[in-house]
């Protein structure tokens, strides 16, 4: 499952960030912001037009991501709770 498919307010665990090409600066920046394997994330809100941008929470920090950027984040499963 990708971050763009995650229902709002559903916690999930990051599996990886996929690079779309060599030296993908967006994928690298997402990793630098904390989208790393094992980190809990959730989508807290979405914009009114085309659900863009997505407001995503990683730890105690929230980021507004374009759907194209969020699609690079692959999740382990849809729910972080056991």
PyMOL Python script that loads the backbone (N, CA, C, O; Angstrom):
from pymol import cmd

cmd.read_pdbstr("""\
ATOM      1  N   UNK A   1       0.842  -1.175   0.000  1.00  0.00           N
ATOM      2  CA  UNK A   1       0.000   0.000   0.000  1.00  0.00           C
ATOM      3  C   UNK A   1       0.886   1.236   0.000  1.00  0.00           C
ATOM      4  O   UNK A   1       1.936   1.266   0.641  1.00  0.00           O
ATOM      5  N   UNK A   2       0.451   2.241  -0.719  1.00  0.00           N
ATOM      6  CA  UNK A   2       1.187   3.507  -0.762  1.00  0.00           C
ATOM      7  C   UNK A   2       0.506   4.527   0.142  1.00  0.00           C
ATOM      8  O   UNK A   2      -0.670   4.390   0.476  1.00  0.00           O
ATOM      9  N   UNK A   3       1.251   5.540   0.528  1.00  0.00           N
ATOM     10  CA  UNK A   3       0.723   6.560   1.433  1.00  0.00           C
ATOM     11  C   UNK A   3      -0.506   7.247   0.851  1.00  0.00           C
ATOM     12  O   UNK A   3      -1.393   7.650   1.605  1.00  0.00           O
ATOM     13  N   UNK A   4      -0.580   7.388  -0.447  1.00  0.00           N
ATOM     14  CA  UNK A   4      -1.731   8.029  -1.081  1.00  0.00           C
ATOM     15  C   UNK A   4      -3.008   7.194  -0.954  1.00  0.00           C
ATOM     16  O   UNK A   4      -4.108   7.724  -1.111  1.00  0.00           O
ATOM     17  N   UNK A   5      -2.875   5.892  -0.670  1.00  0.00           N
ATOM     18  CA  UNK A   5      -4.029   4.995  -0.547  1.00  0.00           C
ATOM     19  C   UNK A   5      -4.493   4.847   0.902  1.00  0.00           C
ATOM     20  O   UNK A   5      -5.544   4.263   1.165  1.00  0.00           O
ATOM     21  N   UNK A   6      -3.716   5.371   1.830  1.00  0.00           N
ATOM     22  CA  UNK A   6      -4.028   5.212   3.253  1.00  0.00           C
ATOM     23  C   UNK A   6      -5.227   6.073   3.638  1.00  0.00           C
ATOM     24  O   UNK A   6      -5.230   7.275   3.373  1.00  0.00           O
ATOM     25  N   UNK A   7      -6.249   5.476   4.261  1.00  0.00           N
ATOM     26  CA  UNK A   7      -7.387   6.279   4.720  1.00  0.00           C
ATOM     27  C   UNK A   7      -6.943   7.282   5.795  1.00  0.00           C
ATOM     28  O   UNK A   7      -5.983   7.038   6.527  1.00  0.00           O
ATOM     29  N   UNK A   8      -7.640   8.385   5.875  1.00  0.00           N
ATOM     30  CA  UNK A   8      -7.310   9.407   6.872  1.00  0.00           C
ATOM     31  C   UNK A   8      -7.411   8.843   8.279  1.00  0.00           C
ATOM     32  O   UNK A   8      -8.256   7.998   8.577  1.00  0.00           O
ATOM     33  N   UNK A   9      -6.518   9.340   9.140  1.00  0.00           N
ATOM     34  CA  UNK A   9      -6.476   8.993  10.573  1.00  0.00           C
ATOM     35  C   UNK A   9      -6.236   7.508  10.825  1.00  0.00           C
ATOM     36  O   UNK A   9      -6.632   6.987  11.868  1.00  0.00           O
ATOM     37  N   UNK A  10      -5.595   6.826   9.888  1.00  0.00           N
ATOM     38  CA  UNK A  10      -5.235   5.421  10.066  1.00  0.00           C
ATOM     39  C   UNK A  10      -3.716   5.325  10.162  1.00  0.00           C
ATOM     40  O   UNK A  10      -3.022   5.597   9.183  1.00  0.00           O
ATOM     41  N   UNK A  11      -3.188   4.945  11.321  1.00  0.00           N
ATOM     42  CA  UNK A  11      -1.734   4.844  11.437  1.00  0.00           C
ATOM     43  C   UNK A  11      -1.193   3.676  10.619  1.00  0.00           C
ATOM     44  O   UNK A  11      -1.837   2.636  10.482  1.00  0.00           O
ATOM     45  N   UNK A  12       0.003   3.877  10.083  1.00  0.00           N
ATOM     46  CA  UNK A  12       0.674   2.837   9.307  1.00  0.00           C
ATOM     47  C   UNK A  12       2.181   2.989   9.502  1.00  0.00           C
ATOM     48  O   UNK A  12       2.658   3.999  10.018  1.00  0.00           O
ATOM     49  N   UNK A  13       2.899   1.987   9.087  1.00  0.00           N
ATOM     50  CA  UNK A  13       4.355   1.970   9.230  1.00  0.00           C
ATOM     51  C   UNK A  13       5.004   2.086   7.853  1.00  0.00           C
ATOM     52  O   UNK A  13       4.603   1.418   6.900  1.00  0.00           O
ATOM     53  N   UNK A  14       6.011   2.945   7.771  1.00  0.00           N
ATOM     54  CA  UNK A  14       6.748   3.113   6.514  1.00  0.00           C
ATOM     55  C   UNK A  14       7.608   1.883   6.266  1.00  0.00           C
ATOM     56  O   UNK A  14       8.330   1.428   7.152  1.00  0.00           O
ATOM     57  N   UNK A  15       7.524   1.353   5.062  1.00  0.00           N
ATOM     58  CA  UNK A  15       8.385   0.250   4.648  1.00  0.00           C
ATOM     59  C   UNK A  15       9.609   0.789   3.922  1.00  0.00           C
ATOM     60  O   UNK A  15      10.739   0.397   4.214  1.00  0.00           O
ATOM     61  N   UNK A  16       9.375   1.694   2.970  1.00  0.00           N
ATOM     62  CA  UNK A  16      10.485   2.284   2.214  1.00  0.00           C
ATOM     63  C   UNK A  16       9.984   3.476   1.404  1.00  0.00           C
ATOM     64  O   UNK A  16       8.782   3.671   1.223  1.00  0.00           O
ATOM     65  N   UNK A  17      10.924   4.250   0.931  1.00  0.00           N
ATOM     66  CA  UNK A  17      10.632   5.331  -0.012  1.00  0.00           C
ATOM     67  C   UNK A  17      11.266   4.932  -1.328  1.00  0.00           C
ATOM     68  O   UNK A  17      12.471   4.694  -1.402  1.00  0.00           O
ATOM     69  N   UNK A  18      10.452   4.860  -2.363  1.00  0.00           N
ATOM     70  CA  UNK A  18      10.947   4.435  -3.662  1.00  0.00           C
ATOM     71  C   UNK A  18      11.441   5.624  -4.469  1.00  0.00           C
ATOM     72  O   UNK A  18      10.768   6.649  -4.576  1.00  0.00           O
ATOM     73  N   UNK A  19      12.615   5.465  -5.025  1.00  0.00           N
ATOM     74  CA  UNK A  19      13.156   6.465  -5.950  1.00  0.00           C
ATOM     75  C   UNK A  19      12.646   6.137  -7.347  1.00  0.00           C
ATOM     76  O   UNK A  19      12.638   4.974  -7.751  1.00  0.00           O
ATOM     77  N   UNK A  20      12.229   7.138  -8.071  1.00  0.00           N
ATOM     78  CA  UNK A  20      11.710   6.901  -9.419  1.00  0.00           C
ATOM     79  C   UNK A  20      12.807   6.903 -10.469  1.00  0.00           C
ATOM     80  O   UNK A  20      12.607   6.419 -11.583  1.00  0.00           O
ATOM     81  N   UNK A  21      13.951   7.440 -10.121  1.00  0.00           N
ATOM     82  CA  UNK A  21      15.085   7.465 -11.039  1.00  0.00           C
ATOM     83  C   UNK A  21      16.343   7.620 -10.191  1.00  0.00           C
ATOM     84  O   UNK A  21      16.263   7.885  -8.992  1.00  0.00           O
ATOM     85  N   UNK A  22      17.500   7.456 -10.816  1.00  0.00           N
ATOM     86  CA  UNK A  22      18.764   7.603 -10.087  1.00  0.00           C
ATOM     87  C   UNK A  22      18.852   9.004  -9.503  1.00  0.00           C
ATOM     88  O   UNK A  22      18.517   9.993 -10.155  1.00  0.00           O
ATOM     89  N   UNK A  23      19.313   9.062  -8.254  1.00  0.00           N
ATOM     90  CA  UNK A  23      19.494  10.333  -7.559  1.00  0.00           C
ATOM     91  C   UNK A  23      18.192  11.152  -7.491  1.00  0.00           C
ATOM     92  O   UNK A  23      18.194  12.362  -7.715  1.00  0.00           O
ATOM     93  N   UNK A  24      17.084  10.465  -7.179  1.00  0.00           N
ATOM     94  CA  UNK A  24      15.766  11.113  -7.046  1.00  0.00           C
ATOM     95  C   UNK A  24      15.799  12.022  -5.810  1.00  0.00           C
ATOM     96  O   UNK A  24      15.739  11.537  -4.680  1.00  0.00           O
ATOM     97  N   UNK A  25      15.892  13.327  -6.024  1.00  0.00           N
ATOM     98  CA  UNK A  25      16.038  14.269  -4.906  1.00  0.00           C
ATOM     99  C   UNK A  25      14.790  14.325  -4.033  1.00  0.00           C
ATOM    100  O   UNK A  25      14.894  14.620  -2.842  1.00  0.00           O
ATOM    101  N   UNK A  26      13.622  14.050  -4.588  1.00  0.00           N
ATOM    102  CA  UNK A  26      12.394  14.060  -3.775  1.00  0.00           C
ATOM    103  C   UNK A  26      12.400  12.872  -2.819  1.00  0.00           C
ATOM    104  O   UNK A  26      12.066  13.024  -1.644  1.00  0.00           O
ATOM    105  N   UNK A  27      12.774  11.700  -3.303  1.00  0.00           N
ATOM    106  CA  UNK A  27      12.852  10.518  -2.433  1.00  0.00           C
ATOM    107  C   UNK A  27      13.893  10.741  -1.340  1.00  0.00           C
ATOM    108  O   UNK A  27      13.662  10.389  -0.183  1.00  0.00           O
ATOM    109  N   UNK A  28      15.017  11.312  -1.693  1.00  0.00           N
ATOM    110  CA  UNK A  28      16.064  11.581  -0.702  1.00  0.00           C
ATOM    111  C   UNK A  28      15.569  12.578   0.342  1.00  0.00           C
ATOM    112  O   UNK A  28      15.832  12.407   1.533  1.00  0.00           O
ATOM    113  N   UNK A  29      14.864  13.603  -0.085  1.00  0.00           N
ATOM    114  CA  UNK A  29      14.346  14.610   0.846  1.00  0.00           C
ATOM    115  C   UNK A  29      13.295  14.009   1.779  1.00  0.00           C
ATOM    116  O   UNK A  29      13.258  14.342   2.964  1.00  0.00           O
ATOM    117  N   UNK A  30      12.445  13.128   1.256  1.00  0.00           N
ATOM    118  CA  UNK A  30      11.456  12.465   2.109  1.00  0.00           C
ATOM    119  C   UNK A  30      12.149  11.659   3.205  1.00  0.00           C
ATOM    120  O   UNK A  30      11.711  11.672   4.356  1.00  0.00           O
ATOM    121  N   UNK A  31      13.223  10.962   2.857  1.00  0.00           N
ATOM    122  CA  UNK A  31      13.975  10.195   3.865  1.00  0.00           C
ATOM    123  C   UNK A  31      14.583  11.131   4.891  1.00  0.00           C
ATOM    124  O   UNK A  31      14.579  10.828   6.084  1.00  0.00           O
ATOM    125  N   UNK A  32      15.106  12.264   4.446  1.00  0.00           N
ATOM    126  CA  UNK A  32      15.697  13.235   5.370  1.00  0.00           C
ATOM    127  C   UNK A  32      14.656  13.815   6.324  1.00  0.00           C
ATOM    128  O   UNK A  32      14.979  14.159   7.461  1.00  0.00           O
ATOM    129  N   UNK A  33      13.410  13.924   5.869  1.00  0.00           N
ATOM    130  CA  UNK A  33      12.336  14.465   6.708  1.00  0.00           C
ATOM    131  C   UNK A  33      11.820  13.449   7.721  1.00  0.00           C
ATOM    132  O   UNK A  33      11.073  13.815   8.629  1.00  0.00           O
ATOM    133  N   UNK A  34      12.204  12.177   7.586  1.00  0.00           N
ATOM    134  CA  UNK A  34      11.795  11.186   8.569  1.00  0.00           C
ATOM    135  C   UNK A  34      10.952  10.054   8.012  1.00  0.00           C
ATOM    136  O   UNK A  34      10.500   9.198   8.773  1.00  0.00           O
ATOM    137  N   UNK A  35      10.731  10.025   6.723  1.00  0.00           N
ATOM    138  CA  UNK A  35       9.983   8.921   6.117  1.00  0.00           C
ATOM    139  C   UNK A  35      10.961   7.762   5.905  1.00  0.00           C
ATOM    140  O   UNK A  35      11.438   7.523   4.795  1.00  0.00           O
ATOM    141  N   UNK A  36      11.242   7.053   6.995  1.00  0.00           N
ATOM    142  CA  UNK A  36      12.206   5.952   6.951  1.00  0.00           C
ATOM    143  C   UNK A  36      11.526   4.684   7.451  1.00  0.00           C
ATOM    144  O   UNK A  36      10.495   4.750   8.121  1.00  0.00           O
ATOM    145  N   UNK A  37      12.097   3.545   7.130  1.00  0.00           N
ATOM    146  CA  UNK A  37      11.523   2.245   7.504  1.00  0.00           C
ATOM    147  C   UNK A  37      11.290   2.171   9.008  1.00  0.00           C
ATOM    148  O   UNK A  37      12.170   2.491   9.808  1.00  0.00           O
ATOM    149  N   UNK A  38      10.083   1.739   9.373  1.00  0.00           N
ATOM    150  CA  UNK A  38       9.732   1.559  10.777  1.00  0.00           C
ATOM    151  C   UNK A  38       9.055   2.761  11.414  1.00  0.00           C
ATOM    152  O   UNK A  38       8.557   2.660  12.535  1.00  0.00           O
ATOM    153  N   UNK A  39       9.027   3.880  10.733  1.00  0.00           N
ATOM    154  CA  UNK A  39       8.411   5.091  11.299  1.00  0.00           C
ATOM    155  C   UNK A  39       6.895   5.061  11.091  1.00  0.00           C
ATOM    156  O   UNK A  39       6.409   4.671  10.030  1.00  0.00           O
ATOM    157  N   UNK A  40       6.159   5.481  12.125  1.00  0.00           N
ATOM    158  CA  UNK A  40       4.703   5.527  12.015  1.00  0.00           C
ATOM    159  C   UNK A  40       4.269   6.810  11.315  1.00  0.00           C
ATOM    160  O   UNK A  40       4.795   7.886  11.597  1.00  0.00           O
ATOM    161  N   UNK A  41       3.315   6.693  10.408  1.00  0.00           N
ATOM    162  CA  UNK A  41       2.781   7.844   9.683  1.00  0.00           C
ATOM    163  C   UNK A  41       1.264   7.743   9.647  1.00  0.00           C
ATOM    164  O   UNK A  41       0.693   6.667   9.830  1.00  0.00           O
ATOM    165  N   UNK A  42       0.626   8.874   9.410  1.00  0.00           N
ATOM    166  CA  UNK A  42      -0.802   8.867   9.125  1.00  0.00           C
ATOM    167  C   UNK A  42      -1.160  10.121   8.356  1.00  0.00           C
ATOM    168  O   UNK A  42      -0.535  11.170   8.514  1.00  0.00           O
ATOM    169  N   UNK A  43      -2.180   9.994   7.520  1.00  0.00           N
ATOM    170  CA  UNK A  43      -2.704  11.129   6.774  1.00  0.00           C
ATOM    171  C   UNK A  43      -3.752  11.777   7.664  1.00  0.00           C
ATOM    172  O   UNK A  43      -4.720  11.128   8.062  1.00  0.00           O
ATOM    173  N   UNK A  44      -3.564  13.054   7.978  1.00  0.00           N
ATOM    174  CA  UNK A  44      -4.491  13.728   8.885  1.00  0.00           C
ATOM    175  C   UNK A  44      -5.532  14.559   8.148  1.00  0.00           C
ATOM    176  O   UNK A  44      -6.619  14.793   8.676  1.00  0.00           O
ATOM    177  N   UNK A  45      -5.218  15.007   6.945  1.00  0.00           N
ATOM    178  CA  UNK A  45      -6.176  15.795   6.169  1.00  0.00           C
ATOM    179  C   UNK A  45      -5.759  15.800   4.708  1.00  0.00           C
ATOM    180  O   UNK A  45      -4.644  15.414   4.357  1.00  0.00           O
ATOM    181  N   UNK A  46      -6.675  16.245   3.875  1.00  0.00           N
ATOM    182  CA  UNK A  46      -6.379  16.361   2.445  1.00  0.00           C
ATOM    183  C   UNK A  46      -7.050  17.611   1.916  1.00  0.00           C
ATOM    184  O   UNK A  46      -8.094  18.033   2.413  1.00  0.00           O
ATOM    185  N   UNK A  47      -6.445  18.191   0.914  1.00  0.00           N
ATOM    186  CA  UNK A  47      -6.980  19.404   0.310  1.00  0.00           C
ATOM    187  C   UNK A  47      -8.318  19.151  -0.378  1.00  0.00           C
ATOM    188  O   UNK A  47      -8.682  18.004  -0.636  1.00  0.00           O
ATOM    189  N   UNK A  48      -9.045  20.219  -0.673  1.00  0.00           N
ATOM    190  CA  UNK A  48     -10.397  20.078  -1.210  1.00  0.00           C
ATOM    191  C   UNK A  48     -10.463  19.685  -2.681  1.00  0.00           C
ATOM    192  O   UNK A  48     -11.461  19.108  -3.113  1.00  0.00           O
ATOM    193  N   UNK A  49      -9.435  19.979  -3.453  1.00  0.00           N
ATOM    194  CA  UNK A  49      -9.482  19.708  -4.889  1.00  0.00           C
ATOM    195  C   UNK A  49      -8.529  18.583  -5.244  1.00  0.00           C
ATOM    196  O   UNK A  49      -7.312  18.764  -5.229  1.00  0.00           O
ATOM    197  N   UNK A  50      -9.081  17.420  -5.565  1.00  0.00           N
ATOM    198  CA  UNK A  50      -8.250  16.279  -5.903  1.00  0.00           C
ATOM    199  C   UNK A  50      -7.487  15.733  -4.721  1.00  0.00           C
ATOM    200  O   UNK A  50      -6.492  15.027  -4.886  1.00  0.00           O
ATOM    201  N   UNK A  51      -7.953  16.058  -3.517  1.00  0.00           N
ATOM    202  CA  UNK A  51      -7.287  15.597  -2.284  1.00  0.00           C
ATOM    203  C   UNK A  51      -5.809  15.983  -2.268  1.00  0.00           C
ATOM    204  O   UNK A  51      -4.961  15.206  -1.829  1.00  0.00           O
ATOM    205  N   UNK A  52      -5.514  17.174  -2.744  1.00  0.00           N
ATOM    206  CA  UNK A  52      -4.130  17.625  -2.769  1.00  0.00           C
ATOM    207  C   UNK A  52      -4.026  19.010  -2.148  1.00  0.00           C
ATOM    208  O   UNK A  52      -4.859  19.867  -2.444  1.00  0.00           O
ATOM    209  N   UNK A  53      -3.054  19.259  -1.312  1.00  0.00           N
ATOM    210  CA  UNK A  53      -2.026  18.348  -0.832  1.00  0.00           C
ATOM    211  C   UNK A  53      -2.562  17.452   0.280  1.00  0.00           C
ATOM    212  O   UNK A  53      -3.667  17.652   0.785  1.00  0.00           O
ATOM    213  N   UNK A  54      -1.751  16.454   0.650  1.00  0.00           N
ATOM    214  CA  UNK A  54      -2.058  15.603   1.795  1.00  0.00           C
ATOM    215  C   UNK A  54      -1.301  16.144   2.994  1.00  0.00           C
ATOM    216  O   UNK A  54      -0.120  16.474   2.886  1.00  0.00           O
ATOM    217  N   UNK A  55      -1.966  16.238   4.128  1.00  0.00           N
ATOM    218  CA  UNK A  55      -1.297  16.610   5.372  1.00  0.00           C
ATOM    219  C   UNK A  55      -0.943  15.312   6.077  1.00  0.00           C
ATOM    220  O   UNK A  55      -1.822  14.557   6.494  1.00  0.00           O
ATOM    221  N   UNK A  56       0.350  15.060   6.206  1.00  0.00           N
ATOM    222  CA  UNK A  56       0.855  13.780   6.722  1.00  0.00           C
ATOM    223  C   UNK A  56       1.631  14.027   7.996  1.00  0.00           C
ATOM    224  O   UNK A  56       2.448  14.945   8.072  1.00  0.00           O
ATOM    225  N   UNK A  57       1.373  13.199   9.002  1.00  0.00           N
ATOM    226  CA  UNK A  57       2.089  13.306  10.269  1.00  0.00           C
ATOM    227  C   UNK A  57       3.080  12.172  10.412  1.00  0.00           C
ATOM    228  O   UNK A  57       2.741  10.998  10.259  1.00  0.00           O
ATOM    229  N   UNK A  58       4.333  12.554  10.712  1.00  0.00           N
ATOM    230  CA  UNK A  58       5.404  11.603  11.023  1.00  0.00           C
ATOM    231  C   UNK A  58       5.907  11.988  12.394  1.00  0.00           C
ATOM    232  O   UNK A  58       6.463  13.073  12.570  1.00  0.00           O
ATOM    233  N   UNK A  59       5.720  11.115  13.368  1.00  0.00           N
ATOM    234  CA  UNK A  59       6.078  11.464  14.743  1.00  0.00           C
ATOM    235  C   UNK A  59       5.217  12.639  15.201  1.00  0.00           C
ATOM    236  O   UNK A  59       3.989  12.562  15.164  1.00  0.00           O
ATOM    237  N   UNK A  60       5.860  13.723  15.631  1.00  0.00           N
ATOM    238  CA  UNK A  60       5.116  14.908  16.077  1.00  0.00           C
ATOM    239  C   UNK A  60       5.112  16.012  15.036  1.00  0.00           C
ATOM    240  O   UNK A  60       4.673  17.129  15.311  1.00  0.00           O
ATOM    241  N   UNK A  61       5.596  15.709  13.849  1.00  0.00           N
ATOM    242  CA  UNK A  61       5.739  16.713  12.800  1.00  0.00           C
ATOM    243  C   UNK A  61       4.773  16.424  11.660  1.00  0.00           C
ATOM    244  O   UNK A  61       4.556  15.275  11.275  1.00  0.00           O
ATOM    245  N   UNK A  62       4.200  17.505  11.133  1.00  0.00           N
ATOM    246  CA  UNK A  62       3.278  17.365  10.004  1.00  0.00           C
ATOM    247  C   UNK A  62       3.874  18.017   8.765  1.00  0.00           C
ATOM    248  O   UNK A  62       4.517  19.065   8.837  1.00  0.00           O
ATOM    249  N   UNK A  63       3.642  17.367   7.622  1.00  0.00           N
ATOM    250  CA  UNK A  63       4.136  17.851   6.341  1.00  0.00           C
ATOM    251  C   UNK A  63       2.985  17.864   5.340  1.00  0.00           C
ATOM    252  O   UNK A  63       2.129  16.979   5.347  1.00  0.00           O
ATOM    253  N   UNK A  64       2.980  18.871   4.487  1.00  0.00           N
ATOM    254  CA  UNK A  64       2.050  18.898   3.359  1.00  0.00           C
ATOM    255  C   UNK A  64       2.797  18.334   2.158  1.00  0.00           C
ATOM    256  O   UNK A  64       3.813  18.879   1.727  1.00  0.00           O
ATOM    257  N   UNK A  65       2.277  17.238   1.628  1.00  0.00           N
ATOM    258  CA  UNK A  65       2.919  16.574   0.491  1.00  0.00           C
ATOM    259  C   UNK A  65       1.987  16.562  -0.704  1.00  0.00           C
ATOM    260  O   UNK A  65       0.778  16.380  -0.562  1.00  0.00           O
ATOM    261  N   UNK A  66       2.560  16.756  -1.883  1.00  0.00           N
ATOM    262  CA  UNK A  66       1.789  16.542  -3.106  1.00  0.00           C
ATOM    263  C   UNK A  66       1.534  15.037  -3.229  1.00  0.00           C
ATOM    264  O   UNK A  66       2.305  14.230  -2.709  1.00  0.00           O
ATOM    265  N   UNK A  67       0.471  14.671  -3.904  1.00  0.00           N
ATOM    266  CA  UNK A  67       0.154  13.247  -4.054  1.00  0.00           C
ATOM    267  C   UNK A  67       1.283  12.515  -4.782  1.00  0.00           C
ATOM    268  O   UNK A  67       1.572  11.356  -4.482  1.00  0.00           O
ATOM    269  N   UNK A  68       1.908  13.185  -5.724  1.00  0.00           N
ATOM    270  CA  UNK A  68       3.014  12.582  -6.456  1.00  0.00           C
ATOM    271  C   UNK A  68       4.180  12.261  -5.520  1.00  0.00           C
ATOM    272  O   UNK A  68       4.844  11.238  -5.684  1.00  0.00           O
ATOM    273  N   UNK A  69       4.427  13.125  -4.547  1.00  0.00           N
ATOM    274  CA  UNK A  69       5.499  12.877  -3.578  1.00  0.00           C
ATOM    275  C   UNK A  69       5.100  11.755  -2.612  1.00  0.00           C
ATOM    276  O   UNK A  69       5.900  10.866  -2.320  1.00  0.00           O
ATOM    277  N   UNK A  70       3.862  11.807  -2.121  1.00  0.00           N
ATOM    278  CA  UNK A  70       3.389  10.801  -1.165  1.00  0.00           C
ATOM    279  C   UNK A  70       3.341   9.404  -1.789  1.00  0.00           C
ATOM    280  O   UNK A  70       3.473   8.407  -1.080  1.00  0.00           O
ATOM    281  N   UNK A  71       3.155   9.328  -3.090  1.00  0.00           N
ATOM    282  CA  UNK A  71       3.084   8.021  -3.769  1.00  0.00           C
ATOM    283  C   UNK A  71       4.416   7.293  -3.724  1.00  0.00           C
ATOM    284  O   UNK A  71       4.457   6.088  -3.976  1.00  0.00           O
ATOM    285  N   UNK A  72       5.501   7.979  -3.414  1.00  0.00           N
ATOM    286  CA  UNK A  72       6.811   7.329  -3.304  1.00  0.00           C
ATOM    287  C   UNK A  72       6.954   6.548  -1.998  1.00  0.00           C
ATOM    288  O   UNK A  72       7.829   5.690  -1.883  1.00  0.00           O
ATOM    289  N   UNK A  73       6.096   6.840  -1.010  1.00  0.00           N
ATOM    290  CA  UNK A  73       6.197   6.199   0.308  1.00  0.00           C
ATOM    291  C   UNK A  73       5.364   4.916   0.305  1.00  0.00           C
ATOM    292  O   UNK A  73       4.147   4.955   0.126  1.00  0.00           O
ATOM    293  N   UNK A  74       6.032   3.789   0.504  1.00  0.00           N
ATOM    294  CA  UNK A  74       5.378   2.477   0.536  1.00  0.00           C
ATOM    295  C   UNK A  74       5.240   2.070   1.994  1.00  0.00           C
ATOM    296  O   UNK A  74       6.182   2.207   2.775  1.00  0.00           O
ATOM    297  N   UNK A  75       4.058   1.566   2.364  1.00  0.00           N
ATOM    298  CA  UNK A  75       3.755   1.204   3.749  1.00  0.00           C
ATOM    299  C   UNK A  75       3.791  -0.308   3.934  1.00  0.00           C
ATOM    300  O   UNK A  75       3.529  -1.068   3.002  1.00  0.00           O
ATOM    301  N   UNK A  76       4.120  -0.729   5.154  1.00  0.00           N
ATOM    302  CA  UNK A  76       4.153  -2.176   5.452  1.00  0.00           C
ATOM    303  C   UNK A  76       2.761  -2.765   5.432  1.00  0.00           C
ATOM    304  O   UNK A  76       2.534  -3.830   4.858  1.00  0.00           O
ATOM    305  N   UNK A  77       1.838  -2.074   6.055  1.00  0.00           N
ATOM    306  CA  UNK A  77       0.446  -2.498   6.043  1.00  0.00           C
ATOM    307  C   UNK A  77      -0.406  -1.271   6.320  1.00  0.00           C
ATOM    308  O   UNK A  77       0.128  -0.183   6.538  1.00  0.00           O
ATOM    309  N   UNK A  78      -1.703  -1.428   6.315  1.00  0.00           N
ATOM    310  CA  UNK A  78      -2.574  -0.275   6.460  1.00  0.00           C
ATOM    311  C   UNK A  78      -2.792   0.177   7.878  1.00  0.00           C
ATOM    312  O   UNK A  78      -3.349   1.252   8.099  1.00  0.00           O
ATOM    313  N   UNK A  79      -2.373  -0.605   8.843  1.00  0.00           N
ATOM    314  CA  UNK A  79      -2.651  -0.243  10.232  1.00  0.00           C
ATOM    315  C   UNK A  79      -1.447  -0.580  11.089  1.00  0.00           C
ATOM    316  O   UNK A  79      -0.939  -1.700  11.032  1.00  0.00           O
ATOM    317  N   UNK A  80      -0.986   0.373  11.882  1.00  0.00           N
ATOM    318  CA  UNK A  80       0.187   0.152  12.728  1.00  0.00           C
ATOM    319  C   UNK A  80      -0.164  -0.580  14.011  1.00  0.00           C
ATOM    320  O   UNK A  80       0.719  -1.117  14.679  1.00  0.00           O
ATOM    321  N   UNK A  81      -1.425  -0.607  14.358  1.00  0.00           N
ATOM    322  CA  UNK A  81      -1.831  -1.268  15.599  1.00  0.00           C
ATOM    323  C   UNK A  81      -1.835  -2.778  15.429  1.00  0.00           C
ATOM    324  O   UNK A  81      -2.165  -3.268  14.349  1.00  0.00           O
ATOM    325  N   UNK A  82      -1.472  -3.542  16.481  1.00  0.00           N
ATOM    326  CA  UNK A  82      -1.472  -5.013  16.374  1.00  0.00           C
ATOM    327  C   UNK A  82      -2.869  -5.582  16.237  1.00  0.00           C
ATOM    328  O   UNK A  82      -3.034  -6.798  16.138  1.00  0.00           O
TER     329      UNK A  82
END
""", "prot")
cmd.dss("prot")
cmd.show_as("cartoon", "prot")
cmd.util.cbc("prot")
cmd.orient("prot")
